[in-house]
C-alpha cells in the first residue's frame, strides 16, 4: 500500500466536512451597510473659493509650482515616525486578517521520527521509522469565523485610511513650516532694510545736530529708532532660525544642506496656482480618511456581533491522522502503519454562566460606541470644512485690504520724506510714517501667510484629495513603494 493510498480516507473525510461547511452558515452582518450611515448636508453654507464645484486635490502640492516644497514633503514622509507607526499598524492588521482567514481552513501537521532500541515484542535490537500526518478542522457551521474575518478586513481598511491621514498631516505640517519660514525671511528682509535706512538717517541727523542745524532731540530720536529696529530684527531672525530647526526635525536633512536649499529657493508667500476643490458635499465625506476609518470600525463592530452570536451555537470539530511505521530488525521488516478518522466532536453549549451572552452584549455595546463615534466624526468633518472655507474667504478679503493699506502708507511715507528734505516736516513725522509703513508691509505678508495656511487647512479638512476607491491598495503596498522610491532616488543621484 503506497503512502497516497493510506491517506485517502482522510482526504475523503475532509472533503465531506468542507461540503457541510459550504452549505451552512449565518448571514454575514458585516456585508450589510451599517445603520449608522449619515446623509451629508445638502449644501455647504460657506462660499467655495473661486466658486469651484469639481476637480480633485490629488495634485495639490505639485500645482503650487515649488519643487523644493514637494521635495521636502517627500523627504518628511520617508522619515516620519507617525507614518511609520501607521504603516506598522497596517502590517499588524494584515497579519490579523491572515490569522482570521487561517481559522477557516484545516490545519495539517507532519511528524517524522526515528528510533533504535529493543522493543518488547521483538527481543533483538531494531530500528523504527515513523511518518504521520495529523489533521484537524473546526467547521464554521454558523459563520463565526467568517464574521471574524470580515471584522479583520474592515479594520485593515481602517488602518490603511489612518496611514493616509498620517501622510496628509505630515504634508500639511511641512507646508505650514515652509510657508512660515518664507514669510519670516521676507519680514526679516524688510526689517534689515529698515535698519539700514534708520542707520543712515541716524548718522545724517547726528551730523546735522552736531553742526547745530538740528535739535539734539532729533538725533536722539533717530538713534533710538535705529536701536529699536535692531532689536526687532534680531527677534525676527531668531524666529526664522526656529522654523529652520523645525524643518530639520521634520525632514531629517542635514541642517547645512537644508539651509543651502532654502536660501537658493525662490521667495514665495502666496499659492500661485490655487488647487481645485472637490465637489461638495458628498465627495468631501468620502475623502476624509478618518471618517472612512470610523465607518470601517462600525462595520467591524457589526461583524463582531455576528461572530459572538454564532459562538452561542454548537461547533463541529473533525480530526484525523495517517501514520506509516516501519520496524526493522535482524528478523526482517514489519509494517505497523495506521490511520484514523475522528473524533468528530460536536460541542453543544448548555451552560456557561452567561459568558457567551455577555460576549454578545459587549459586542453590541462596542457597536453602539462605534456608531456614536462615527456620527460625531461626520459632524466634525462638516464643521471643519465649513471653518476652512470661511477662513479662506476671510483671508482673501483681508489680503486685499492689507495690500491697499500698504500702498496708502507707502505714499504717505514718500510724501513725508520729501517734506523733510524741503524742511516742511520733522524727523519725528518721518519716523512715524516709517514705522506705520513697516507695520503695514509686515501685516500684508502675514495676511498672505494666513491665506496660504487657510489653503493648507482646507487640504487637511478635505482629506488631501484622497479617494477610498482609487487608493485603497496604496497603504497595503506602502513598504514596497517606499523601497522603490528609495531605489529611484538612488538611481537619479547616480552619476
Steps between C-alpha positions, in 0.01 A plus 500: 500500500659830397493812713239680284261207535541503876404867516190466281250450787612824661455698176151356458404605854638850453314539169173399665554748781573774247172426324310519829666834583422648158132419537464655845556834668322808618480819292809719539378817670810694395399488133192712564547877520508622858185664626721787616517640146472877502377708211732794426351849523323603178727802452790675662408835644849649460605634158727283286831654389459624143160329500669163436266205496706225338856375468726322742783574735716210382761731346471761776866549579626452144270778381670753726801520270755471781721190452681557830175477694405171333850364564481593868158338534626181335804491727292563813265215412792261464628569852179583686448283810127567476484349152727213605270424794196510272671264254582267788135493602408414141743206512358387832144519367605303193643229726178492703305452178729215398442330835125545464506341155715214630241414765259405220742248352608154620833465677739227395813400693767252395714298739814303427686288752773237510586275794740211559479263796339188639124460466306272738347315207834458326788382723774609262614854437303670228432833328157668492430761231172688525324769294155637569257772399258643756209715382239697689225733391240706680217519249350849489138385527348834601745748347694608811835476325373674188362786709837529678671518163262775388578699814873461439458609138310813606765589754773453241321750276473736797874484573572564132289814527687602816827453311383744237380744766850496648648588161254786459587631846876487436466673163289776653747549786797528263314745275399711799856522629635567151261786426559630851874511437449669162291772664743532788787551258314773313408676823864478610613651169260789552628552852863489389428756228332712764806468726730609216279798423474601866876463547564734207233741624643497855849573368382796294282635782790476744724693263231765460452526876875525559510787252222674692254473215265258678377455853680237714167331553482421128834319519390314813175395335683374190746299709219355711308397189813332360559306825136393519511379140817300573326332793192408299711364213695280742175365643369428151823323403467275804149407387629410152771282653238316705301422187810362328556275801141379468555414133819315590305294752222424251724405207808361681717680243841629610453858613774632272340334199155627589624855556670503163189377322276746684721798425512407130124453482286770337304719738130420501237615743181400322375198313540597137287210372200452721401131512149403405252400768323164467125500449317549826347370708492130404861472385624679807351229720672230294838677494552523872711198600413537869128491417551196280697334779214567743252350253718188466505467878121498497508219244754307709292539815193381308685189382616426854138490614439228243809309615395519865149385415630208294717378788186444706410211269656153477840455340625201303861385504651229284837331548688224325843353461698268274823341618757283330719297742766259389696290749817326382718254694702188436191292433374737225274797446151551646238750381297646790326784311168636628236757407202646676214738436366679802403579743219703350413716798183705531528760773154607617493796746263426784612715792793739518386745766374741230852548366401479132200725555726752669733490199206583275395789725856631502517482120172691473631763740814540288282538193293770671819683592634472143176642362512794741862573409417478132212746534720739700777474241254581220391814684863592560577464129218738408614755758866486396425541131267791568759670722776447245293657223405792724864556596605494136233750399589728792872488419431592138305805611757600763785464250339747262453751782854448630649560157292813458617628842862428408468705180347791690766505774773471237365816338491683835857395582635622167315830549639552854848413374475770234356750751795435733744565219343841432462581870122470526501194731691385803705186558225387738244516219724292276566233765131472577428449131781248472372292794145510364619391154711217642205379706277505190759307295537236770124475537463441124759221510339338800158519335646325196627232738151481651361435155754223436425342836128517422563294187706254701218472753257438215736231372485334841123532535439348155723205578773592256294413194496135600250264342431171678422311179803611301774466761379221726805293413755779551553442869508124459801537270662777704810302587578404140420848369732664753778261398437569131506877565831460678641304206375764254666773705828313501476448123440871438794598718734251334757654261 
